[in-house]
């Protein structure tokens, strides 16, 4: 019976092509709007969030500005931070600008970064060649370094730099690895400077601290074992830092990328809900169009309804017939709207220059809206049709 009703509904839609198209146009526009807006927003924000995650959503960055009594964090402070539960490692960062050269080639503006083994254990960036620095390089008397491609092009053109020596601020260092220049932004994370135009060199953190002439660290990355406990860990980190700086205000700042990601997630959800609500207005308009068409259809087919009832059709069967017709019309518009919305979002995302990803949630929402509109706005005409009396319907001209 359902199959027969569906076939009759489809025949009626096909026999009134133009009217059916204009009626379902509101559904097409509404569903296409929902699909396109949600897909574009989720693709763009997803790309932004992946970039934030690559910077380290599992870490807390401490910027110790210091005060009159203490300029930064000492080695003992770092040990206290590392002993906090849920902390998997602490990586101090030292940043200075210096010179580097070999064989008469000298670079005056080189960013020299000091990192420890924890940074390289947590860093997901692969080197182009060579190895990362390890705990064996961190005794303060081992002179090894990692350079970027800019330095390779300038100092070691057409050469393999691995194993060769480079002079950094007057001290010879052995090159053990080469890093992609584009990944320098990761190494500068949390540090108030930017990669130098001459290139970046990473050396053991104790060596960099000696070159800086300081005995304390102003930038520290704290890695978390469980990001769900970041709030509790933040509280314990603040307690250690307050004690380290004698509870002086404005002695440090904490940047928690995990909290930023949570905020971005909330904003994304809010924006998605807002856009869905706006686009749904077109669906409501489309639903009204469907109801209007179905009411007209009931009027046109009054004699048919009367004949069906005279032959024994129950009111529920008549109602089902018209609901299926409204639902079919709405679903056809929804399917066309999904295809159109995906096409629009794909073109828009390609123009923006980000990665296109299908939002199955948006597609499910579009189908759900189509079904809901067909049922809600098809019920009243179907109810009217089922309530007609056979004798009155047959008398209608």
ABEGO torsion letter per residue (X at the ends): XAAAAAAAAAAAAAABAAAAAAAAAAAAAAAAAAAAAAAAAAAAAAAAAAAAAAAGAABBBBBBAEBAABABBBAAAAAAAAABBGBAEBBBBBBBBBBBBBGGBBBABBBBBBBBAAAAAABABBBABEBBBBAAAAAGABBBBBBBAAAAAAABBGBBABGBBBBBGGBBBBBABBBBAAAAAAAABGBBBBBBAAEBBBBBAAAAAAAAGBABBABBBBBBABAAAAAAAAAAAAAAAAAAAGGBBGABBBBBAAAAAAAAAAAAAAAAAAAAAAAAAAAAAAAAAAAAAAAAAAAAAAAAAAAAAAAGBBAAAAAAAAAAAAAAAAAAAAAAAAAAAAAAAAAAAAAAGBBBBBBAAAAAAAAAAAAAAAAAAAAAAAAAAAABBAAAAAABX
